[in-house]
Every structure is written in C-alpha cells, then in structure tokens.
Amino acid sequence: MDAARARAEQFAIGAAVTVDELAGDPHRVLARLRAREPVSWLPALAGWLVTRRDLATQVMRDPQAFTVDDPRFSTGQVVGASMLTRDGEEHRRHRAPFAEPFRRGAVHARFARLVEAETDRLIDAIAPAGEAELRLDLAGPLAVGVVTRALGIQDADPATVLGWYERIVAAVTDITAGRPAGAAGREAYAELAAAIDPALDREPAASLLAAAAGHAGGLARERIISNAAVLLFGGIETTEGMIANAVWHLLSHPDQVALVGGSPDALANAIEESLRLEPAAAIVDRYATADVEIGGAPVARGDLVRVSIAGANRDPAEFAQPDRFDVLRSNADRHLAFAHGPHACIAMHLARLEARTAVDRLLARLPDLRLDPARPTAPRGLVFRKPPELHVQWDRVAIVAA
C-alpha cells in the first residue's frame, strides 16, 4: 500500500475535506476533526491540519520543531524574508526594531485620537443614507487610513494601497490552496516597496516605520521594507476582518448588543469573543524540522503542518458551548486569533484599538443599527475569514453627532 493510500485510510475524515468546505462554513468538519483526528492529513491542503487547542499551541510555541523558515511559506514567496518567515535569532533581529513602537502604550498614545477621529469622519459620510456596506464604507478605509499613517505612506491613494493589498492577499491565498500565484502579487509588492522606501529616511516621530528604521540594528533596508509590507498586509486584513466579523456577530445577536451598550469592558470582551468564533486569520503554516509524532499523527520532516486557529478557538476542552456567541464569556481572551509564541501578531494592540473604537462609535451613533435582511451574509474564506459584504441599515432620525 502506498503512503498516500495509507494516509487516506488512517485519516478518513481529513481525506474527504475539500477546500470549498473549509472556505465556506468549516466549523462542523473542524469539530469532527478535532474530536477524532486532531492532527489529520488533508490532501486538499497538501499537509497536516491541527485543530485541537493544546496541540495548536504546542506547534506555535516550538519554532525548533515547527518552523516558518521554509521556501514554501506562502507569504515569504510573495514579499520575501521578514519576521513572519524567520525563526530564532534571525526572527528576533527582524522583529526587534518594531517591538517598541507597537507596544500597547505607544500605540494608544500615538493613535487613539486619530482612530476615533477617522472613525467619526467615515460615519459622518454614511450617516444620512440610513444604509451602508460597512466593509467598503468603514472597515476597509479605517484600516487603510491607520496603517498607512503608521508606515508613513498616508499620501498614497487609498484605492492604490487597497489594490496592492488585494493582489498580495490573492497571491497568498492561491499558494495556500495549492494554486500558482502568478505575477500580480509580486508586482503589487514591488509597487508597495517603492512607496515605502522614502518613509525610512524621515524623522522617527513621523511614523512607526520611521521609528523602527532608526533602530534597525543593521537590518538591511530591503528587509525593513519586507517587514513593513507584512505590517501593511496584517494591518489591513486583520483589522478589517475584526471589525466586519464583530459587527456581524453582534447584529446577528441583538440580545448581545444590549449587554454591550454603555459598557467598555463588555465591548472589549465582545471583540475578543468575535475573534474567538471567527478569527480574521483562520490558518497559520509551519514546517516540521524532524520526524515527530503529534496528536497521534506521524509527521515527517519537511511536512507542512497547518494550524487551524478557527478549529482551536472552538475547542470544547477550553470553551464551554464553543459555538455560542457570548459577549460575557469569562475566558474569551484565551483565543489564538493573534497566533501564539514567538510569532504572535506584533500589531495586535493597534488592531484591537481600531476594532473597539469602530464598533463602539457605530453602535453609539447609528440608531437601531441592524443587518439588512434582504442581503444576508456570513464570514467565509480559507485563510482570511470575513463577510464578503456587510450591508447594514439604521434609523435616519436623530443621528447621534460625533
């Protein structure tokens, strides 16, 4: 019996899973995998999929056994070497210049007022209409406006920046799904790099990127730019997805909106609960550095090991009634939506600030905010999950001013 057939028989659930199933509504099959094949071989992904929370954290916190430093790593193929594609001392060298500017206190001091003002500006533009598509009209523009300012490229046309981002995301998604990425993603990265380059030479106070460049510690200019591209990529994708998913979850559960109203702590917890149920990044990749058994699966050296953040975040061993959206869940922040270990998302504090501000201002300013019943939606996506569109309505009378 050949190896492929043996794997298919040993991991029968994983053998039957399709990419479309994972991109659509994957949670039932992820629950079956977690219960019966917590580390399963999925031919559709050409790798192992880890769905149990304890095993997911084990993989992500052990870069010696499960590394990102592999030429097959999808993001690395598009933007080159960065903190996302290196481990050990080289990873620390890439990440260190950005660590201080992205600490929680530094992020809030630099961006809290900007984020609130930009959110209110975007709400002002849509408020009279009584309806909007929030990804296009708020979540995306807010994410782009903040991250471009963080990187010192705020003068770039937002539509152009979004075009770069969308082409890079498409290339990464194609590689993850086993398809050739084509040239569009690489071309988008080259255009982005050309826009970022001048920002490195400005005063450290000009942007987080300029501050990082001033403390690069010998990191080559090209590598500072590739790390900036990763930050742009994550700064748009993670934040837009966080906002869209949180609004969708809350408006799909009006009883939960009532619990959030007027309580900053409940709102913050609601964002964490939304991240748990639908992480903006649903899968992260690692590569085995040696033959190892994990969760009963015989992983061979060089095998692709994909961690299902979406699966781990609904593990009933950690979360009671894991499919329920509960803004008062006491351990909602135990999710793994920002990954875990040395590669935990460096910009998580900025993403949280934007998501909390956006959801708070939307609920405060748009009376009876609700999903458009004529245009139902739900999060979807293989790697990055969010509603393709998010149409909402509100009462146009007594719009609350900023």
ABEGO torsion letter per residue (X at the ends): XBAAAAAAAABAAAAABBAAAAABBAAAAAAAAAAABABBBBAAAGBBBBABAAAAAAAAABAAABBABBAABAAAAAAEBBAAABBEAAAAAAAAAAAAAABAAAAAAAAAAAAAAAAAAAAAAAAAAGBBBAAAAAAAAAAAAAAAAAAGAAABBAAAAAAAAAAAAAAAAAAAAGBBAEAAAAAAAAAAAAAAAAAAABBAAABAAAAAAAAAGGBBAAAAAAAAAAAAAAAAAAAAAAAAAAAAAAAABAAAAAAABGBAAAAAAAAAAAAAABBABABBBBBBABBBBBGGBBBBBGBBBBBBAAAAAABAAABBGAABBBAABAAAAABAAAEBEAABBAAAAAAAAAAAAAAAAAAAABBGBBBBAABBBBBBEAABBBBABBBBBBBABGBBBX
